Amino acid sequence: MDRNFFDTIIDFEKQLESTQLQFRALKEFVAIMVEEREALQQENNHLRQRLDEIHEKEAMLEKMRDEKVNKFDVGEGHDNLARLYQEGYHVCHVHFGSSRKEEDCLFCLSFLNKQNT
């Protein structure tokens, strides 16, 4: 009977050692997972910051584009074309930019009159 009890204690000791090894392996695995989780959270925060910066830049560019479009005055463009025509240059699509030689161009006049209406 003493021998059987002694064998039982030895078996129990082996089970404890095995359980202890499994527990150490589990602790190491958990430590690795915690480190990876922290690294992923940092990377995620960094990516969110970059995304916010990109969205801010896009919003700023969109606002600048809108302001630029709003500042564009169609009348000012027409005035510039009329001034070019008075300076002796064609503003029609047929001869645009070429010299008029002091003659009126029906295409230019038609174009400028369309812009006026």
N, C-alpha and C positions, 0 to 999 in steps of 0.2 A: 504494500500500500504506500509506503514512503517513496518508493521508486516512482510510482505512478504520479504522486503528488509533485515530486521533483520534476518530472517530465512536463507536467502541466505548467509549472512555473517557468520552465525554460521556453516552452511554446508561447506562453503569454509574453515573455520578454522579447522574443523574436517578433511577435505581432506589434508590440510597442515600438520596436526599432523600425519596423516597416512603416508603421503609421507615422512615426517621426520623420522618416525620409520623404514620405508623401507630403507631409505638412510643410517641410522645407521647400520642396519643389513647388508646391502651391503658393507659398509666400514669395518665392522668386518670380513666379509667373505673374502674380498680382502686382508686384513692384514694377515689372516691365510694362504691364498694361497701364498702370498709373502714369508712368513716364510718357508713354505714347499718347495717352489721353491729354496730358498737359501740353505736349508738343503740338498736337492737333488743335487744341483750343487756342494756343498762341498763333498758330498759322491761320486759323479761322478768323481770329480778331484782326490780324494783319490784313487779310484779304477783304474783310468788311470795311476796314479803314480805306484801303485802296479803292474799293468800289464806291464808297461815299465820296472820295476825292474826285473820281471820274464823273460821278453824277453831278457834283458841284460844278466841275469844269464844263460839262455838257450844258447844264442849265445856264451858266454864265455865257457860253458861246451862243446859245439860243436867244438869250436876252439881247446880246450884242447884235445878232442878226436881225432881230425884230426891230431894235432901235435904228439900225442902219436902213432897213426897209422903210420905216416910218419917216426917217429924215429925207429920204429920196422924194424930191418934188418933181412931179411930171411936168409942171409948168416951167420949171427951171431947165429941164432938158429941151423942151420946145423952144425956150428963149435962146438957148445955146445954138440950136440948129438954125434958128432964124438969124442969129448974129453971123454964123458961118456963111449962110446964104448971102447976107448983105455984104460980107467981105469978099464975095466973088467965088464961092465954092458950091459945088453941087451937094445937096443933102438927100437927093432921091436915091432909091435903090439901084437905078440904072447907071448913074455916073458918080456915085458917092465919092466925095473927096477930090474930084478933079476940078480944075479951074473952069469957070463959066464964061469967060471972055466977054463980060459986060452984057450978055444977052440973058433974057429971062428964060427959065426952063419950066415948061408946063408940068413936067413930072414933079419938080421941086415945089412949085406953087401948089399943085394939087395935094402933095404930101403935107405941106405946112398948113393948108386950109383944113385938112382932115384932122390934124392935131389940135387945131383951134376949137373944133366942135366937140 
